[in-house]
Amino acid sequence: MTTTNLSTSLAELERVSPDRVVVRVRPGIQLSIENIRETRDACLRVTQGGPCEVLIHLPENADFQLNVMMVNFQTDHEAANRHAKAIAFVTPGDLNARMLDIYFRYNPVVTPVAMFTTGSEAED
């Protein structure tokens, strides 16, 4: 399999194996509805070969626009199932984990989601 790399205004995406895509959110960039959608759409292009595990690395204490919390970015369940078997967030900061927990309570998704504090934990 050829590794596929894409870059968005928010993150670097890399298909590291047939079963895994790694998304590295750049530090210092505020997450917005627009750049999250751009990155989600790039991820859909990278995973066209079939569903994979998506590993998202967030910088510590990522900044985000508050309106992000009110948008469910996975409303197309059919596309979500073609794209991701599971989504794992690697977030070293406690604040990120709490915000993600609140987000997913109000915006349920069909893909299993987990949170980890280190990349090695998430990769196991």
C-alpha positions in Angstrom: 0.0 0.0 0.0 1.2 3.5 -0.8 1.2 5.9 2.1 -1.1 8.8 1.4 -0.4 12.2 2.9 -2.6 15.3 2.9 -2.3 18.6 4.5 -5.1 21.0 5.6 -5.2 24.3 7.3 -5.6 22.5 10.6 -3.6 19.2 10.4 -1.4 16.8 8.6 -3.0 13.5 7.6 -1.1 10.3 6.8 -2.3 6.9 5.9 0.4 4.9 7.7 -1.0 1.4 6.9 -4.1 -0.1 5.2 -5.8 0.0 8.6 -4.7 3.4 10.1 -4.8 7.1 9.4 -2.9 9.5 11.7 -4.1 13.1 11.9 -1.8 15.5 13.7 -3.5 18.8 14.6 -1.0 21.7 14.4 -0.4 23.6 17.7 -1.4 27.2 17.7 -4.3 26.9 15.3 -7.8 27.5 16.6 -10.2 24.7 15.7 -13.2 26.0 13.8 -16.2 24.5 12.0 -14.6 25.3 8.7 -11.1 23.7 9.4 -12.6 20.7 11.1 -14.9 20.1 8.1 -11.9 20.6 5.7 -9.9 18.0 7.7 -12.8 15.6 7.9 -13.3 15.8 4.1 -9.5 15.2 3.6 -9.7 12.2 5.9 -12.6 10.8 3.8 -10.3 11.1 0.7 -7.4 9.4 2.5 -9.6 6.5 3.6 -11.2 5.7 0.2 -9.6 2.3 0.2 -11.8 1.2 3.1 -12.5 2.0 6.7 -9.6 2.4 9.1 -8.7 3.4 12.6 -8.3 7.1 12.8 -5.8 8.4 15.3 -6.1 12.1 16.0 -3.3 13.8 17.9 -4.4 17.1 19.5 -1.9 19.6 20.9 -2.2 20.1 24.7 -5.0 22.6 25.6 -6.1 23.0 22.0 -8.0 26.2 21.3 -11.4 26.0 19.6 -14.3 28.3 18.7 -17.2 27.6 21.0 -19.6 27.0 18.1 -17.7 23.8 17.3 -19.3 22.2 20.3 -22.8 22.6 18.7 -22.0 20.8 15.4 -22.1 17.1 14.8 -19.4 16.5 12.2 -20.6 12.9 11.6 -24.2 13.2 10.4 -23.7 11.1 7.3 -23.6 7.7 8.9 -23.1 5.8 5.7 -19.9 7.8 4.9 -18.8 7.5 8.5 -18.9 3.7 8.3 -17.0 3.7 5.0 -14.4 6.0 6.6 -13.6 4.9 10.1 -13.8 1.7 12.1 -12.8 3.7 15.3 -11.6 7.1 16.2 -8.9 7.6 18.9 -8.0 11.0 20.3 -4.5 11.4 21.8 -4.7 14.4 24.0 -2.1 15.1 26.6 -4.1 17.8 28.3 -6.9 17.1 30.8 -8.9 20.1 29.4 -9.1 18.5 25.9 -10.3 15.2 27.3 -13.1 17.0 29.3 -14.1 19.1 26.3 -14.2 16.0 24.0 -16.3 14.1 26.6 -18.8 17.0 26.7 -18.8 17.2 22.9 -19.6 13.5 22.3 -22.4 13.6 25.0 -24.2 16.2 22.9 -23.1 15.0 19.5 -23.3 11.2 19.4 -21.6 9.4 16.5 -21.8 5.9 15.0 -18.1 5.3 15.1 -16.6 4.1 18.4 -14.5 6.9 20.0 -11.8 6.6 22.7 -9.4 9.0 24.3 -5.8 8.5 25.4 -3.1 10.6 26.9 -0.2 9.1 24.8 0.2 7.8 21.3 1.6 4.5 22.4 -1.6 3.9 24.5 -3.8 4.6 21.5 -1.8 2.5 19.1 -2.3 -0.7 21.2 
